[in-house]
Amino acid sequence: MQTQVYTRYERARIIGARALQISMGAPLLITTPKIDPLEIAIEEFNNNTIPITVKRK
């Protein structure tokens, strides 16, 4: 499986959207001792566990 290279704007949008989901009570996709939704979202992004993709033209 080939990992997609995201621009910094796409990366920010994905992490921000996932952090919002976590802050609204979405289940975590990784086990972590962190509490801050943004830190958790960044860790999930770095582990390639966020189920969000980017559609390009």
N, C-alpha and C positions, 0 to 999 in steps of 0.2 A: 504494500500500500504506500503510495507516494503522498507525503505531507505537502500541503499547499503552503506557499509562502505568502503571508499577509503583509499588506502595507501597514504603516504605523496607525493609520486612521481605522482600518478594518480591525486591527488588534484592539484598539481602544474601544471601538463599538462593541465587539464581542465580549470583552471583559466587563465593560459597563453594563451591558444587558444581562450578563450572567450574575453580576453582583446585585443588580436590582432583583432578579429572581430569588437569589439566596436571601436577601433582606426581607422579601415578602413571604418567606417560609418554604421555599422549594427544597427538596431533599438534596443533601450534598452527594457529590459523585466520587469523593475521595475521603479518606480518613485523615483528619488533621486536628491538631490541638488549637489551631487559630480560631479566633472569634470574629474578626473583622470580615464582612462579606467581600470587600475588595481584595484583601489578601488571599482569601479562599478562592476567589475567581481567578486570580493570577496564578495560583498554584494549580488549579484545574486546567487552565490554558497551557501552562508549561508541561503538564502531563498528558496533553492531547485527549482529555476526557470530556470536554465541552461539546455537546451535540448541536453546535450551531455552525452553519456553513455560510459561505458568501457566494452569491450568484453574480457573475460578471457577464457583460455583453460580449 
